[in-house]
Amino acid sequence: MKKYTYTEKKDTRSGFGDGLTELGKSNPDVVALCADLTGSLKMNEFADNHPERFYQVGIAEANMMGIAAGLTIGGKIPFTGTFANFSTGRVYDQIRQSIAYSDKNVKICASHAGLTLGEDGATHQILEDIGLMKMLPGMTVINTCDYSQTKAATKAIADHNGPVYLRFGRPKVPVFMTDEPFEIGKAIQLTEGKDVTIVATGHLVWESLQAAEKLAEKGISAEVINIHTIKPLDEEAILKSVAKTGCVVTAEEHNKYGGLGESVARSLVSNNPVPQEFIAVNDSFGESGTPAELMEKYGLNDTSIVAAVEKVIKRK
């Protein structure tokens, strides 16, 4: 099994921006819309290269979703860009009615998700967006872990027919998935283990790999699975691993209600109930602070994952 290391840190939003730039050159049907946050979403290069395919709608996110839905009727593939809070909570009605209900081929691309948005505080740190979006019939939900995976996902969703929610973040994080293929709905097993399954998504994937190394020093063998696609969930990969390990820890930068952990729990209770522990925000809003400080305070790091593993193994 490959050992994952990194030589640089890059923000996942730059992976989106670079992926969109490449799509602009290769796919003339791709158009981009932004709600006054072109720089923050790293959409500048697409806008500069393809001004005729870029729409700056201003601070009018609901209007942006309606325009995007309309553009699909003419065969375009619209990518919308704004913060995750504004991409979901502010425009949920428009997404439900104009995009999901009518199965429009819109790619809802959401940056600055979760606690790692940092100093902007609770009003912007949406922790319920995955739950909101996965409950919409027909919506594909993707939450990437690093720059390379975000870039690959951005390009992949252009070929997927149907609405997609692509979630990524603000801080610079390790780039470690450089050679991994990206397939929507297909989990990636990162390590082999026999004692516990760690199912992680987004920024918690790297933390889970770090936790696995610490657990190995304690004689605990952890199998780490990167779930980049939360819906449709790769239940086969999870159930195969859990059948071997007998317990699972889920790790996500999201409220414990409505996220990856609940999707895994639903699958387990329907197929193979085993002990499960949840690494997630415990039903609270965030607050202002550095990403590292917030991940520490809210228990979203390798230390918390190690503790959860030790707890769940005792429950087997």
N, C-alpha and C positions, 0 to 999 in steps of 0.2 A: 504494500500500500504506500502510495506517495506521501512523503513528508512535506507539509506545506510551510513555506517560509516566505519572507518578503524582503525586498530591497528598497521599496519606496512606499509612501503613503499618498493617496490621492482621494479627493472627494468623489462620491458616487454621482453627484449631479454633473460633474465633468464627463463622466462616462456617458450619461444621457446626451449631453451637448455634442460630444464627439461622434456618438452613434447617429444622432440626428443629422450632423454634417455629412457623414458618409451616405446616409439615406438620400439626402438632397441631391447628391451627385449621381446616385445609381437608380433612383426611382422617381420619375417625374410626377407621379400622382401624389407623392407625399407633400402635404402642406402643413404649416405650423401656425399656431395661434398662441399669443401670450397676453396675460393680463397685467401689463406694466411691470414685469419682473424679468425682462430679457436677460440682463446680466446675471441675476441670481440663478436663473435656470440654465445659463450657459448656452443660450440660443442665438447669441450674437452672430456667430459665423454663418449659420444657416440664413439668418436675416440679411446679412451682407451679401452672400452669394446668390440668394434667390429672393430678392425683394418682391417679386411678383407672386411668390408663394408664401409670403409671411404676412400675418395680420396682427397688428398691435391693436388690441381692442380696448386697452386702458383698464381702469379698475372697474370692470363690468363682467365679472366671472360668469354670472348666469347667462348673459348675452353671448359670451364666448362659447358656452356649451350648446346653445341653440344654433349658432352659426356653424359650429363643427358638425352638428347633426345634419344640417342642411347641405353642407359641402359633400357629405357622403353620397347624397342622392345623385350628384353629378359624377360619381366614380372616384372622388378624391379620398385620400387617406389622411385625415386630420389628426395632428398631435397637439393637444392642448397643454400649456405649461403655466403652472403657478404653484404656490405653496400647498402642501397636502391639506391643510386646514381649509383653504379656499377652494381646493379641488374637489372637496367632498361635502363637508358640513354646510358650507355657504350655498352650495348649488345642488343639494341632494334632489330636490324636486325636479330640476331640469334634467339631471342625469337619469333619474327614474323614468320620467315621462317621455323625454325626447330621444334618449339614447338606449337605455336598457329595454324598455317596453317595446320599442320598435326595432330593436336589434341593429342599431346603427354601428358602422365600422369606425368608431371613434377611439383614439388612444389617449386616455386621460393620464397625463404624466405629472407626478406630484413630488416635489422636492421639499426639503426641510421638514421631514416627517419625524415624529417621535421626540423623546427627551433631548436627543443630541442636537436639536436646533439650538439649545443652549440659552444664551442670555436673553433672547426675545421673550422667554417666559411662557406661562401656561396658556395664554390666549392663542399662541401660535403652535404650541407643542401638541398637536392632535394625537391622541392615543386610542381613538376609537374608529379610525378610518377603515382599517381592514375589515372590521365587523360590518360597518355600513356597506361597504362595497361587495363583500362576499355574499351578503344576503340578497343581492339583486340577481334575479334569474338571468343566466347567460353571460354574466360578467366574469371575465378571467382576472385573477388578482395575483400580481407578481411583486415580490419584495426582495430586492437584490442585495448582495452582501459586500461587493467591492466595485471598484472602477471598471475592471474588465468585464465582470458579469453584467453590470448595468449597461455597458456599451453593447454587449452581445444581445441582451434582452431587448434593447431599444430597436435593434435591427430585426430581431426575430418577430416582434409583434407587428411589424409592417406587413409580414406575410400571413399573419393570422387574421382570418375573417370573423370579425365580431368585436364587441366592445372590450376594452382592456383597461385595467387600472394598474399602472406601473408606479411603484413607491420607491423613493430613494432619499438620500440625506445630504446634509450640509458639511459635516466635518471631514477632515482628511483621515482616512483609515487605511490599514495595510492592504496592498494589492497582492493577492495570493492565488487568484483563480485564472491566471493568464492563459493557460493551455486547455482549459476545460470547455467542452462543447456546451451549448445552451439549447435545451429543448423544453418548450413549454409543457408543464405538467410532469416533467421527469426529474425526480430527486437525484442528488449526487451524493453518493457515499464517500466520505472523505477519509475515514479511518475504519479499521476492522476492530471489533471488540466482542467480548462474550459476557460481560457482567452487567452492562447498562447501555441503553440506546439514548443518545442525546439528539433530539430533533430541533434544529435551530433555523432561524431565518434572519435576513438582514444583518445588521451590525453584530448580532449575537453569534453569528457563525464563527467569526474569528475568536471571540471570547470562548466559545465551546471547544475550539481546537486547543487553546491555551489551557483550558480546564482539563482536557484529555491528557495533556502532558503532565500536569500536576497529579492527576489521578493515577497515571502509570507509575509515578514515583511512590505511590501508596499501595501499589500492587493491584489496582483496579483497572480493568480493561474496558475502555469506553468506545462504543461505535458511534461516530458522529455523522449525521446526515444533514446535508444542506437542502432545506426546503425553500427554493426560490419561488416556486409557484404554490401559493396557498389554496387557490381554487383554479382548476381542478387539482385536488390533493393526490399525490402519488401514494395511495393507501397500500398498494402492493409492496413498495419498498419499506414502508414503516412496519407493516405486519410481518414481513419476512425477517426483519431485524429483531423485532420484539419477540417473535417466536423463539429466537435463540437466546436473547438476554433476559427476558422475563420482567423487565421494568423499563420505564422511560422517563426522561426529563425533557420538557419542551422549553425553549428559550426564545423570547421575542421582545422587541422594544415596542410594546403595545399594552393596552389594558388587558388584564387576565380574562375579562369577559369579552367574548366575541372574536378572539384572535386565533392564531395558529393552535394554541393549546386546546381550545375547545373543539376545533376541527379534528385534532388527533384523538381527543377523548371520545368523541362521537364514533369515530371509526373503531376504536378499541372496544367500546362497550357493545358494538354491534357484531364484532368478530372474535376478539380475544382479549377479554378484560384483564389488565395487569395493573400494578401500582404505577401511578403517575404523579410527578411533581411539576409545578408550574413556575418558571422564571418569567415574570411579567410584572407590570405595574399593578399594584394591589388596589384597584378601584379608586384611584385618586387622580387629580390633575397634577401637572408638573409645577415647576417654579423656575425662576431665573438662576442661572449658574453655568459654569463651564460644562461641556459635555462629560468630561471625566468625573467631575464632582457629582453630577446628577446620576450617572450610571452607578456610581458607588453608593450614593444615598438610597437609590431606589432598588438596589440589589440586582442590577443588570450587568454583571461582569463575571469573570472566570471564578472568582472566589465564591460567589453565590451559587454558581453552577456546581462547583465541587461539593458544597454543603448540601445541595439538593440531591446530588447523586448519592452521597453517603446516607442520606435520610431514606431515599426510595429503595435502596438495596436492602435496608433493614426490614422493609415492608414486604419483601418477596416471600 
